[in-house]
Amino acid sequence: MKLHKLLTIAGLSLSAGLFSCQRQLDEVTPQTSLNQQLALADPNAAMTLYTGIYASLRGYHSTLVNLGEMRSEIWADGLFTESEDTGLKQYWSHNISAVNVPAGNWGGFYTLIDRINTVIKLFPQAPLADAQRKAALAEMYGLRAYVYFTLLRTWGGVPITTEPVSAVNSLTDLYRERAKPEEVLALIKSDIDQSLTLFAGNNAFTAKRVYWNRAATLTLKGDVYLWSGTLMGGGNADLTAAKTALEEVKAMPALGLQAAYADVFDPTKETNNREIIFALSFEKNEATQGAYGSFLVNTTQAGTLVLDPGTSTAATVSSAYPYVAGASRVGLSQALITRLNNPNDRRMRVTFRTMHRTTAGNPVAGILLTKFIGRVDAGTQLYDNDFPIYRYADVLLLLAEANTKLGNDPSADINAIRARAYGTGYTPYTNGSQQANMDAVLDENLREFIAEGKRWFALRRAGNAYVFKNVSQIYLPPSQPFKLQLPVSVSMLNTDPKLTQTPGY
């Protein structure tokens, strides 16, 4: 049951998708626009708006990775075999100023926000069953909170808009001043509350967890309240609220750690994957990942580089991964490769493979990111791994962080992560000082979430001291704390007279 129509929404062109009875994202195909009146009269048209949000959100995959990870220490000064990806270098080298701005135009997120606002505006009057309407609205409020939280963490105060753009009579209609960070935080918390109210205690998941759900809202609440409790004056009250929300998610029977780390990301094991809370869906004949092209290797070099040299499993990259094609333009530094390559840590071989040259001593040439490398399908490499926004491991480490900041013992949740990573012979973590506990949480965060867009935000959430401790002070000196947030471009300031620059720039 698909809707095949071109629709119009008050002259505003929006990307969206088609809705199917099975709520499958592989049946979402782009349309040119959506008509407000039809959405209010036809339930299929209304659900077209709703389903299109998820197709749109998937398009921000690269942006989420770049904003959430590329400014951390993970990819700084890495080894690579081709010309360097200068766009990604701008992030990790913090070569950022008012005239050298990454993620311009607020990362494009206001297009997505407008689409979410449209659903929130129309669905209370849409011809849908009450339960279906409330569930969809619960998801939309959760997603809007997540998007605004991403904006808050990246730019601080940003413009707030909660109404869809239905008509533009003049450019002045589009001018928006930046709200104070506290005002953005208040909207985020309000949307979280509204989402939880509308979910009304329903903890159900779809088989493929690619739709926002109550557990995602609670995990987001833990994330947000940890941020505000640490960085925005919320103190122990917010930290306690984070702990309570995360403990509720931890106790949900449908969730838990996968026994094998590799199974979290296996594209053939996405249905009822108990570790996934919410993920972006990538599927054959629908959409595949493209965020990691510079983290791979080109086909010519693949035949000249070797994996595991000097062992019984030594093989050229081309023989181990015959259909992988990309570029090696960003990578891990030798120091980080050495730090991470603990042979007992099962996460590392899933996450990346170290490529060596065949010259004397087999020096390291670079790494091949394998966590999201997909699978072979009909003689091609199919990059169809879903991308987790939140998973159960997030809950455990966020909860360990909350307990650390509240002065409690975080070792149980740290050790749950370590037990899966190292197996039965792992070395348990023992509760220590608050700083030692936070360092342990961040070390597991580093190893657990490489390439998942988490590390920069984790360091920021831990506190400024942890950012400057882990990120090279050559690139981000403590004397320039304003660089923890991104600027807006001069062209944006010139276009919108109500905008002001990020403080410090």
ChimeraX attribute file (.defattr): number of C-alpha atoms within 10 A of each C-alpha:
attribute: neighborCount
match mode: 1-to-1
recipient: residues
	/A:1	10
	/A:2	13
	/A:3	13
	/A:4	12
	/A:5	12
	/A:6	11
	/A:7	18
	/A:8	18
	/A:9	19
	/A:10	15
	/A:11	13
	/A:12	15
	/A:13	13
	/A:14	21
	/A:15	18
	/A:16	23
	/A:17	29
	/A:18	27
	/A:19	27
	/A:20	18
	/A:21	10
	/A:22	8
	/A:23	14
	/A:24	14
	/A:25	22
	/A:26	18
	/A:27	18
	/A:28	20
	/A:29	16
	/A:30	15
	/A:31	19
	/A:32	15
	/A:33	20
	/A:34	25
	/A:35	17
	/A:36	19
	/A:37	16
	/A:38	16
	/A:39	24
	/A:40	18
	/A:41	14
	/A:42	14
	/A:43	16
	/A:44	21
	/A:45	27
	/A:46	26
	/A:47	26
	/A:48	24
	/A:49	27
	/A:50	25
	/A:51	23
	/A:52	24
	/A:53	21
	/A:54	22
	/A:55	24
	/A:56	19
	/A:57	17
	/A:58	20
	/A:59	15
	/A:60	17
	/A:61	18
	/A:62	15
	/A:63	17
	/A:64	21
	/A:65	19
	/A:66	24
	/A:67	24
	/A:68	22
	/A:69	25
	/A:70	25
	/A:71	26
	/A:72	27
	/A:73	22
	/A:74	23
	/A:75	23
	/A:76	22
	/A:77	18
	/A:78	21
	/A:79	20
	/A:80	25
	/A:81	18
	/A:82	15
	/A:83	11
	/A:84	17
	/A:85	16
	/A:86	11
	/A:87	10
	/A:88	18
	/A:89	19
	/A:90	16
	/A:91	21
	/A:92	24
	/A:93	21
	/A:94	20
	/A:95	14
	/A:96	17
	/A:97	16
	/A:98	17
	/A:99	12
	/A:100	13
	/A:101	17
	/A:102	23
	/A:103	17
	/A:104	14
	/A:105	13
	/A:106	19
	/A:107	16
	/A:108	12
	/A:109	17
	/A:110	18
	/A:111	16
	/A:112	21
	/A:113	23
	/A:114	19
	/A:115	24
	/A:116	26
	/A:117	20
	/A:118	21
	/A:119	23
	/A:120	23
	/A:121	15
	/A:122	18
	/A:123	22
	/A:124	14
	/A:125	13
	/A:126	22
	/A:127	17
	/A:128	18
	/A:129	9
	/A:130	11
	/A:131	11
	/A:132	12
	/A:133	19
	/A:134	19
	/A:135	18
	/A:136	24
	/A:137	24
	/A:138	26
	/A:139	26
	/A:140	26
	/A:141	26
	/A:142	28
	/A:143	28
	/A:144	24
	/A:145	27
	/A:146	22
	/A:147	18
	/A:148	22
	/A:149	22
	/A:150	18
	/A:151	23
	/A:152	19
	/A:153	21
	/A:154	21
	/A:155	21
	/A:156	22
	/A:157	22
	/A:158	22
	/A:159	19
	/A:160	17
	/A:161	13
	/A:162	14
	/A:163	14
	/A:164	18
	/A:165	18
	/A:166	12
	/A:167	12
	/A:168	12
	/A:169	7
	/A:170	8
	/A:171	9
	/A:172	11
	/A:173	10
	/A:174	11
	/A:175	13
	/A:176	15
	/A:177	14
	/A:178	18
	/A:179	16
	/A:180	15
	/A:181	18
	/A:182	15
	/A:183	15
	/A:184	22
	/A:185	23
	/A:186	12
	/A:187	18
	/A:188	25
	/A:189	19
	/A:190	15
	/A:191	22
	/A:192	26
	/A:193	19
	/A:194	18
	/A:195	27
	/A:196	22
	/A:197	14
	/A:198	20
	/A:199	22
	/A:200	13
	/A:201	10
	/A:202	13
	/A:203	14
	/A:204	12
	/A:205	19
	/A:206	13
	/A:207	12
	/A:208	19
	/A:209	23
	/A:210	23
	/A:211	21
	/A:212	24
	/A:213	26
	/A:214	27
	/A:215	29
	/A:216	25
	/A:217	29
	/A:218	24
	/A:219	28
	/A:220	26
	/A:221	27
	/A:222	27
	/A:223	28
	/A:224	25
	/A:225	28
	/A:226	28
	/A:227	26
	/A:228	19
	/A:229	22
	/A:230	21
	/A:231	15
	/A:232	14
	/A:233	12
	/A:234	15
	/A:235	17
	/A:236	16
	/A:237	14
	/A:238	22
	/A:239	26
	/A:240	20
	/A:241	18
	/A:242	28
	/A:243	25
	/A:244	17
	/A:245	21
	/A:246	27
	/A:247	17
	/A:248	13
	/A:249	24
	/A:250	19
	/A:251	10
	/A:252	11
	/A:253	9
	/A:254	16
	/A:255	18
	/A:256	20
	/A:257	19
	/A:258	16
	/A:259	13
	/A:260	13
	/A:261	18
	/A:262	15
	/A:263	16
	/A:264	21
	/A:265	24
	/A:266	18
	/A:267	19
	/A:268	11
	/A:269	13
	/A:270	21
	/A:271	12
	/A:272	14
	/A:273	21
	/A:274	20
	/A:275	24
	/A:276	30
	/A:277	30
	/A:278	26
	/A:279	21
	/A:280	22
	/A:281	26
	/A:282	22
	/A:283	16
	/A:284	12
	/A:285	9
	/A:286	14
	/A:287	16
	/A:288	17
	/A:289	23
	/A:290	13
	/A:291	16
	/A:292	19
	/A:293	18
	/A:294	23
	/A:295	24
	/A:296	25
	/A:297	28
	/A:298	17
	/A:299	17
	/A:300	10
	/A:301	18
	/A:302	21
	/A:303	16
	/A:304	14
	/A:305	23
	/A:306	25
	/A:307	24
	/A:308	16
	/A:309	19
	/A:310	11
	/A:311	8
	/A:312	7
	/A:313	9
	/A:314	12
	/A:315	17
	/A:316	22
	/A:317	24
	/A:318	21
	/A:319	12
	/A:320	14
	/A:321	18
	/A:322	16
	/A:323	17
	/A:324	24
	/A:325	19
	/A:326	16
	/A:327	22
	/A:328	26
	/A:329	22
	/A:330	28
	/A:331	28
	/A:332	24
	/A:333	20
	/A:334	16
	/A:335	10
	/A:336	16
	/A:337	21
	/A:338	10
	/A:339	10
	/A:340	16
	/A:341	16
	/A:342	13
	/A:343	10
	/A:344	12
	/A:345	18
	/A:346	18
	/A:347	23
	/A:348	22
	/A:349	16
	/A:350	17
	/A:351	22
	/A:352	23
	/A:353	20
	/A:354	22
	/A:355	25
	/A:356	21
	/A:357	18
	/A:358	16
	/A:359	8
	/A:360	6
	/A:361	10
	/A:362	16
	/A:363	12
	/A:364	19
	/A:365	20
	/A:366	28
	/A:367	27
	/A:368	26
	/A:369	24
	/A:370	18
	/A:371	22
	/A:372	22
	/A:373	26
	/A:374	20
	/A:375	19
	/A:376	14
	/A:377	11
	/A:378	7
	/A:379	9
	/A:380	12
	/A:381	16
	/A:382	20
	/A:383	22
	/A:384	24
	/A:385	26
	/A:386	26
	/A:387	21
	/A:388	20
	/A:389	21
	/A:390	21
	/A:391	22
	/A:392	22
	/A:393	24
	/A:394	23
	/A:395	28
	/A:396	25
	/A:397	23
	/A:398	25
	/A:399	29
	/A:400	27
	/A:401	32
	/A:402	31
	/A:403	22
	/A:404	23
	/A:405	23
	/A:406	17
	/A:407	12
	/A:408	14
	/A:409	20
	/A:410	28
	/A:411	20
	/A:412	16
	/A:413	21
	/A:414	27
	/A:415	20
	/A:416	16
	/A:417	20
	/A:418	20
	/A:419	17
	/A:420	18
	/A:421	21
	/A:422	17
	/A:423	14
	/A:424	9
	/A:425	8
	/A:426	14
	/A:427	11
	/A:428	13
	/A:429	16
	/A:430	15
	/A:431	16
	/A:432	14
	/A:433	12
	/A:434	18
	/A:435	12
	/A:436	13
	/A:437	25
	/A:438	20
	/A:439	15
	/A:440	22
	/A:441	25
	/A:442	21
	/A:443	13
	/A:444	17
	/A:445	21
	/A:446	20
	/A:447	17
	/A:448	22
	/A:449	18
	/A:450	19
	/A:451	25
	/A:452	19
	/A:453	24
	/A:454	24
	/A:455	26
	/A:456	26
	/A:457	21
	/A:458	23
	/A:459	23
	/A:460	21
	/A:461	22
	/A:462	22
	/A:463	14
	/A:464	15
	/A:465	11
	/A:466	17
	/A:467	23
	/A:468	18
	/A:469	11
	/A:470	14
	/A:471	20
	/A:472	17
	/A:473	13
	/A:474	9
	/A:475	15
	/A:476	20
	/A:477	13
	/A:478	16
	/A:479	8
	/A:480	12
	/A:481	13
	/A:482	14
	/A:483	20
	/A:484	20
	/A:485	19
	/A:486	27
	/A:487	27
	/A:488	24
	/A:489	21
	/A:490	15
	/A:491	12
	/A:492	15
	/A:493	14
	/A:494	11
	/A:495	12
	/A:496	15
	/A:497	12
	/A:498	13
	/A:499	18
	/A:500	17
	/A:501	16
	/A:502	19
	/A:503	13
	/A:504	13
	/A:505	15
